[in-house]
Every structure is written in structure tokens, then in C-alpha cells.
Amino acid sequence: MLKTIERTKEIIRLRRIIDAEVKRIFQGAREQLDENGKVIEQIATCGECGTSWNDALITSYTPTPSARCPFEYVHQEMRELRQLQRKWNGELQKVTR
């Protein structure tokens, strides 16, 4: 039980860090419109973290220069969160079989 509580706390900690960064990146984002008034979408995906975003949004972080990920400052937290979730899901599957 204690292990579950500690993992839950760690997941919450990592999520808070990641969510704050995402909010900071897209705060005040402006959409680019084409000549017909439709929102331009240029979906980019990071090869490191797997996160996708609309690179046509105008923020202080996007469009991203040199194909850099706007989330690179939280790549480590994203990796840790995925590892923790995979480990936890594996253990939950063992218990429920």
C-alpha cells in the first residue's frame, strides 16, 4: 500500500511539472489563418518524447527553431513518468490475472 501511495505522489509531482510547462508554452498562443480564414495546422512530433503540437501556433516557443521540441525542458520528467506508468501498469496486470 505504501508503495502505491509513493508512486501516486511521484506521478502527481511529475504531472504538475509537465502540465505547468505546457501551460506556460501555449499561454497567449495565436493561431495563424489562411486566406479563407481557416486555422493553419502544421503538426510536428518530437522524436525524443513523442509529443505532438501545432507548430503553426504563434507563441514565444513555437514555431520551433531548428526543429527543436518546445517541451525539451521537461523531457526528463516525461521519460520518468512513462517509465513509472509502464512499471505500475505491468504490476497491476499481474495482480488482476
N, CA and C of each residue as an Amber inpcrd file, in Angstrom:
protein
   291
   0.8270000  -1.1980000   0.0000000   0.0000000   0.0000000   0.0000000
   0.8690000   1.2580000   0.0000000   1.9170000   1.2490000   0.8170000
   2.8050000   2.4080000   0.8910000   3.4840000   2.6630000  -0.4530000
   3.8480000   1.5770000  -1.1420000   4.4860000   1.6940000  -2.4510000
   3.5410000   2.3830000  -3.4440000   2.2700000   2.0210000  -3.3930000
   1.2660000   2.6190000  -4.2720000   1.1050000   4.0960000  -3.9820000
   1.0850000   4.4570000  -2.7350000   0.9490000   5.8680000  -2.3450000
   2.1590000   6.6650000  -2.8320000   3.3550000   6.1180000  -2.6640000
   4.5680000   6.8080000  -3.1060000   4.5820000   6.9790000  -4.6260000
   4.1800000   5.9490000  -5.3520000   4.1230000   6.0500000  -6.8180000
   3.1070000   7.0950000  -7.2530000   1.9650000   7.0990000  -6.5970000
   0.9300000   8.0770000  -6.9260000   1.4410000   9.4920000  -6.6910000
   2.1310000   9.6990000  -5.6050000   2.6990000  11.0180000  -5.3000000
   3.7210000  11.4170000  -6.3580000   4.5300000  10.4680000  -6.7960000
   5.5480000  10.7510000  -7.8130000   4.8940000  11.0780000  -9.1550000
   3.8490000  10.3520000  -9.5170000   3.1250000  10.6500000 -10.7510000
   2.5150000  12.0460000 -10.6910000   1.9290000  12.3810000  -9.5800000
   1.3380000  13.7170000  -9.4050000   2.4120000  14.7900000  -9.5030000
   3.5620000  14.5610000  -8.9010000   4.6680000  15.5350000  -8.9460000
   5.1290000  15.7560000 -10.3890000   5.3290000  14.6680000 -11.1110000
   5.7910000  14.7740000 -12.4990000   4.7360000  15.4460000 -13.3790000
   3.4780000  15.0720000 -13.1970000   2.3960000  15.6840000 -13.9770000
   2.3180000  17.1940000 -13.7360000   2.4940000  17.6130000 -12.5130000
   2.4480000  19.0560000 -12.2070000   3.5510000  19.8060000 -12.9400000
   4.7370000  19.2460000 -12.9570000   5.8660000  19.8760000 -13.6540000
   5.5660000  19.9640000 -15.1470000   5.1350000  18.8560000 -15.7400000
   4.8590000  18.8140000 -17.1760000   3.6980000  19.7370000 -17.5350000
   2.6010000  19.6720000 -16.7830000   1.4290000  20.4960000 -17.0750000
   1.7350000  21.9880000 -16.9760000   2.5410000  22.3720000 -16.0050000
   2.9170000  23.7790000 -15.8620000   3.7220000  24.2510000 -17.0700000
   4.6030000  23.3990000 -17.5670000   5.4110000  23.7550000 -18.7410000
   4.5300000  23.8750000 -19.9850000   3.6000000  22.9460000 -20.1690000
   2.6960000  23.0020000 -21.3220000   1.8610000  24.2830000 -21.2640000
   1.3380000  24.6000000 -20.0970000   0.5380000  25.8130000 -19.9340000
   1.3710000  27.0560000 -20.2460000   2.6040000  27.0830000 -19.7710000
   3.4870000  28.2260000 -19.9930000   3.7950000  28.3930000 -21.4800000
   4.0230000  27.2820000 -22.1730000   4.3700000  27.3390000 -23.5950000
   3.2160000  27.9020000 -24.4220000   2.0020000  27.4450000 -24.1470000
   0.8810000  27.8230000 -25.0030000   0.0490000  28.9880000 -24.4780000
   0.4540000  29.5790000 -23.3850000  -0.2670000  30.7300000 -22.8520000
  -0.1600000  31.8850000 -23.8540000  -1.2870000  32.4310000 -24.2400000
  -1.3010000  33.5500000 -25.1730000  -1.0390000  33.1520000 -26.6190000
  -1.1890000  31.8690000 -26.9310000  -0.9480000  31.3910000 -28.3000000
  -1.9200000  32.0580000 -29.2720000  -1.3920000  32.3870000 -30.4440000
  -2.2230000  32.9590000 -31.5080000  -2.2060000  32.0090000 -32.6930000
  -3.3790000  31.7690000 -33.2520000  -3.4780000  30.8980000 -34.4190000
  -3.1490000  31.6880000 -35.6780000  -2.5610000  31.0080000 -36.6470000
  -2.3560000  31.6000000 -37.9650000  -3.5200000  31.1470000 -38.8380000
  -4.0500000  32.0580000 -39.6380000  -5.1730000  31.7420000 -40.5080000
  -4.7420000  31.8250000 -41.9650000  -5.3320000  30.9390000 -42.7860000
  -5.0360000  31.0120000 -44.2160000  -5.9330000  32.0670000 -44.8590000
  -5.8610000  32.1990000 -46.1800000  -6.6290000  33.2390000 -46.8780000
  -8.1350000  33.0240000 -46.7840000  -8.5700000  31.8080000 -46.4370000
 -10.0010000  31.5170000 -46.2720000 -10.4520000  31.6110000 -44.8210000
  -9.5590000  31.9930000 -43.9340000  -9.9000000  32.1390000 -42.5250000
  -9.8260000  30.8620000 -41.7230000  -9.3010000  29.7940000 -42.3240000
  -9.1600000  28.5260000 -41.6080000  -7.8370000  28.5050000 -40.8520000
  -7.8600000  27.8440000 -39.6940000  -6.6500000  27.7360000 -38.8710000
  -5.6310000  26.8590000 -39.5950000  -4.4160000  27.3680000 -39.6980000
  -3.3330000  26.6050000 -40.3110000  -2.8020000  25.6260000 -39.2760000
  -2.6590000  24.3750000 -39.6920000  -2.0970000  23.3590000 -38.8070000
  -0.8490000  22.7740000 -39.4360000   0.2300000  22.8310000 -38.7060000
   1.4830000  22.2010000 -39.1030000   1.9070000  21.3280000 -37.9270000
   1.3800000  20.1110000 -37.9110000   1.6130000  19.2240000 -36.7830000
   3.0470000  18.7030000 -36.8210000   3.7290000  18.9050000 -35.7310000
   5.0950000  18.4100000 -35.5650000   5.0880000  17.4390000 -34.3900000
   5.9690000  16.4510000 -34.4550000   6.0830000  15.4660000 -33.3750000
   7.5430000  15.3190000 -33.0050000   7.8200000  15.3560000 -31.7300000
   9.1910000  15.2190000 -31.2340000   9.6060000  13.7480000 -31.2860000
  10.7670000  13.4920000 -31.8440000  11.2900000  12.1370000 -31.8990000
  11.7710000  11.6270000 -30.5520000  12.0400000  12.5280000 -29.6240000
  12.5330000  12.1540000 -28.2940000  11.3850000  11.7950000 -27.3490000
  10.3930000  12.6980000 -27.2330000   9.3350000  12.4900000 -26.2310000
   8.0140000  12.0230000 -26.8330000   7.8720000  12.1210000 -28.1570000
   6.6550000  11.6670000 -28.8080000   5.4920000  12.6360000 -28.7270000
   5.7010000  13.8060000 -28.1540000   4.6450000  14.8010000 -28.0370000
   4.4510000  15.5050000 -29.3740000   3.1840000  15.7420000 -29.7380000
   2.8660000  16.4660000 -30.9650000   2.2770000  17.8220000 -30.6210000
   2.4700000  18.7900000 -31.5180000   1.9330000  20.1290000 -31.3180000
   1.7150000  20.7720000 -32.6750000   0.9010000  21.8170000 -32.6880000
   0.6720000  22.5820000 -33.9040000   1.7680000  23.6390000 -33.9890000
   2.7190000  23.4160000 -34.8660000   3.8520000  24.3240000 -34.9790000
   3.4860000  25.6380000 -35.6680000   2.2470000  25.7360000 -36.1590000
   1.7910000  26.9830000 -36.7660000   1.2670000  27.9620000 -35.7140000
   1.0710000  27.5000000 -34.4760000   0.6690000  28.4210000 -33.4050000
   1.8130000  29.3730000 -33.1260000   1.4700000  30.6130000 -32.9230000
   2.4980000  31.6120000 -32.6470000   2.5700000  31.8370000 -31.1410000
   3.6610000  31.4080000 -30.5540000   3.9400000  31.6360000 -29.1330000
   5.3990000  32.0330000 -29.0310000   5.8690000  32.2280000 -27.8350000
   7.2950000  32.5310000 -27.6780000   8.1430000  31.2810000 -27.8920000
   7.5140000  30.1010000 -27.9960000   8.2330000  28.8360000 -28.1810000
   7.9670000  28.1910000 -29.5380000   6.8460000  28.5490000 -30.1810000
   6.5070000  27.9600000 -31.4720000   6.1950000  29.0810000 -32.4510000
   6.4290000  28.9290000 -33.7380000   7.0600000  27.7780000 -34.3440000
   8.4630000  27.5560000 -33.7760000   8.8400000  26.3040000 -33.7080000
  10.1140000  25.9570000 -33.0870000  11.2670000  26.1290000 -34.0660000
  12.3460000  26.7340000 -33.6210000  13.5120000  26.8960000 -34.4970000
  14.3110000  25.6000000 -34.5910000  14.8600000  25.3530000 -35.7300000
  15.7600000  24.2100000 -35.9420000  15.1390000  22.8830000 -35.5150000
  13.8400000  22.7500000 -35.7070000  13.1250000  21.5130000 -35.3820000
  13.3060000  21.0720000 -33.9350000  13.3900000  22.0160000 -33.0430000
  13.5310000  21.6830000 -31.6240000  12.1610000  21.5040000 -30.9970000
  12.1140000  20.6990000 -29.9890000  10.8700000  20.4300000 -29.2720000
  10.6380000  21.5270000 -28.2310000   9.4310000  22.1220000 -28.2180000
   9.1680000  23.1440000 -27.2000000   9.0820000  22.5560000 -25.7950000
   9.0000000  21.2180000 -25.6910000   8.8900000  20.5530000 -24.4050000
  10.2220000  19.9760000 -23.9330000  11.3230000  20.3480000 -24.5870000
  12.6070000  19.7180000 -24.2610000  13.0350000  19.9380000 -22.8170000
  12.5250000  20.9810000 -22.1840000  12.9100000  21.2410000 -20.7980000
  12.2570000  20.2840000 -19.8080000  11.2480000  19.5230000 -20.2770000
  10.6160000  18.5310000 -19.4040000  10.7450000  17.1140000 -19.9780000
  11.6650000  16.9140000 -20.9040000  11.8780000  15.5720000 -21.4530000
  12.2100000  14.5650000 -20.3530000  13.0380000  14.9310000 -19.4210000
  13.4240000  14.0120000 -18.3540000  12.2020000  13.6060000 -17.5190000
  11.3650000  14.5680000 -17.1750000  10.1610000  14.2630000 -16.3950000
   9.2050000  13.3870000 -17.2060000   9.1000000  13.6440000 -18.4980000
   8.2380000  12.8180000 -19.3540000   8.7420000  11.3770000 -19.4030000
  10.0550000  11.2040000 -19.5190000  10.6440000   9.8540000 -19.5210000
  10.3570000   9.1390000 -18.2050000  10.5950000   9.8430000 -17.0990000
  10.3680000   9.2460000 -15.7830000   8.9040000   8.8530000 -15.6080000
   7.9920000   9.7150000 -16.0480000   6.5680000   9.4410000 -15.9230000
   6.1840000   8.2110000 -16.7430000   6.6410000   8.1180000 -17.9810000
   6.3380000   6.9470000 -18.8210000   6.8790000   5.6660000 -18.1930000
   8.1140000   5.7120000 -17.6830000   8.7140000   4.5270000 -17.0600000
   7.9090000   4.1000000 -15.8390000   7.5350000   5.0510000 -15.0130000
   6.7660000   4.7560000 -13.8110000   5.3950000   4.1740000 -14.1750000
   4.7510000   4.7500000 -15.1790000   3.4350000   4.2550000 -15.5830000
   3.5340000   2.8500000 -16.1750000   4.5620000   2.5890000 -17.0010000
   4.7430000   1.2470000 -17.5700000   4.9620000   0.2150000 -16.4730000
   5.8220000   0.5630000 -15.5210000   6.1240000  -0.3630000 -14.4240000
   4.8620000  -0.6360000 -13.6070000   4.1400000   0.4200000 -13.2970000
   2.9340000   0.2850000 -12.4950000   1.8780000  -0.5200000 -13.2410000
   1.6790000  -0.2430000 -14.5360000   0.6950000  -0.9900000 -15.3260000
   1.0530000  -2.4680000 -15.3830000   2.3380000  -2.7710000 -15.5250000
   2.7830000  -4.1660000 -15.5380000   2.4580000  -4.8660000 -14.2300000
   2.6790000  -4.2010000 -13.1250000   2.3930000  -4.7830000 -11.8160000
   0.8930000  -4.9390000 -11.5910000   0.1040000  -3.9770000 -12.0800000
  -1.3450000  -4.0770000 -11.9320000  -1.8950000  -5.2500000 -12.7350000
  -1.3370000  -5.4970000 -13.9170000  -1.7840000  -6.6220000 -14.7420000
  -1.4860000  -7.9510000 -14.0490000  -0.3470000  -8.0410000 -13.3810000
  -0.0010000  -9.2660000 -12.6610000  -0.9880000  -9.5490000 -11.5380000
  -1.4210000  -8.4930000 -10.8350000  -2.3210000  -8.6250000  -9.6980000
  -3.7110000  -9.0290000 -10.1530000  -4.1600000  -8.5040000 -11.3040000
  -5.5320000  -8.7410000 -11.7530000  -5.6940000 -10.0400000 -12.5180000
  -4.6280000 -10.7750000 -12.7950000  -4.7390000 -12.0530000 -13.5200000
  -5.1470000 -13.1700000 -12.6120000
